[in-house]
Amino acid sequence: MFDDMLSEMIELLKKSGNEHWTNWFQIAYDFNQSGKASESYRKVLGAYGGMGSFNDVFWNLPETEFARLEYLKGEIWNYAKANV
């Protein structure tokens, strides 16, 4: 579930053209895939909050993809927060 959400979000981030956040969440995905779930959750949570954070970025996506990305952002944060 967490992997699937991260994978989908990474694809949307690629479409948006934001290399920094694509790479950030790819690292989180890779941590999780290699059995380092707690490192993955910490990496995810580190993206949120503060100036210049993941929450502050404008996503250049069509409306439906933008809405899906916003949904995934919340779900991924909630999952990581509950499992860290």
Secondary structure by P-SEA (a helix, b strand, c coil): caaaaaaaaaaaaaaaccaaaaaaaaaaaaaaaacaaaaaaaaaaaacccccccccccccccaaaaaaaaaaaaaaaaaaaacc
